[in-house]
Amino acid sequence: MRHQPLFLARLSLRRRPLAYWATTLVAAGAAAVTVGGLAARAEAAASRYGGLRPVVVVTTPVAPGDVVGPDDVRVDAIPRAFVAEGALDALPEGRTALVPLQPGEALLAERLAPDGLHGVAALLPDGTRALAVPTGPAALRVRVGDRVDLLATGVDGSSRLVASGATVVDAREATATVAVAEDDAPDVAAALTLATVTLALAGD
């Protein structure tokens, strides 16, 4: 048998407890020296970059409007030189994502809505109002964050622009909720009642 000499050597050591434990301790000591050396080099490398600091890192995709929870992140120790400005060192409770968050990115304060705002309300830019626009089977498919113009078409077939550069803050099968400028909100509301409103993707 190929492994018989190794087996016999181990059996011989175990029959001599002092020799067995001495061999075991030597092996453990060698491993500790190796691990200790690696840890020391890692610590020295970290100190060259300003030391380590805790950073909240995203672990699962989070959509805009969703609350970022403990299961969506972890806290890593990262050299300060590599930490982006505004990176959080602890997860605030009950905060909503303003933009899509991807696994591996540091969680920045600017990507979260102010405390207490959730869902669509958290995604509304200052000075805007949210209005739901019905969409049909042939309507343009939009996603949260898209910029759109709103066109109103009357019964005579003529169309006019009632809002431009609106932001989509919610998208469902039958409606899209858009944030329009406060001054445009009355025109959009009237168009939704008296005309057919169509969404058109807007360029930057």
Helices and strands as residue ranges (DSSP letters): H 4-15, H 17-48, E 52-58, G 70-72, E 73-79, G 80-82, G 109-111, H 119-123, E 128-134, E 147-153, E 159-171, E 175-181, H 185-194, E 196-201
